């Protein structure tokens, strides 16, 4: 009987569940789990970035097992819709503290805490690499701007206008008289609207 090229993958690891933009399968990774825990603590305190995970086969397929468990318990790739950074960071640090044992208990997966930690790290690395700032609730995080706000700030910078709150940024050139008149008329119209 022909299967029309279908391949049966039932017992194969679901490596497609990994965030391959921040995970690298490396037979001789140059970093260990302590390195990633240190980078995660720095990143939490806004003092660094999260490098991609370089994982040997055991950790790579261990992380896949965690994601397979999550796909059954929740839904495949559900983490990609976003989770507050603080929840993932707390879970990562809890799993890291128990990295030498299995996640046992009534709600545990029965899988190594080490691999849970690696998945949590992967989630946060993917969120930041993908610009998912809506979930960023780290302490002392400053405001993030939407792409439209950034474009507006850049336009003002390029035409010589100073934006309130950004007075310390010197415009690329001086604004022309016409640009200044236009801005004054917009501000006057806004003041009239606010006053009525």
Secondary structure, 3 states (H helix, E strand, C coil): CCCCCCCCCCCCCCHHHCCCCCEEECCCCCCCHHHHHHHHHHHHCCCCCCCCEEECHHHHHHHHHHHHHHHHHCCCCHHHHCCCHHHHHHHHHHHHHCCCCECCCCCCCCCEHHHHHHHHHHHHHHHHHCCCHHHCCCCCCCCCCCHHHHHHHHHHHHCCCCCCCCCCCCCCCCCCHHHHHHHHHHHHHHHHHHHC
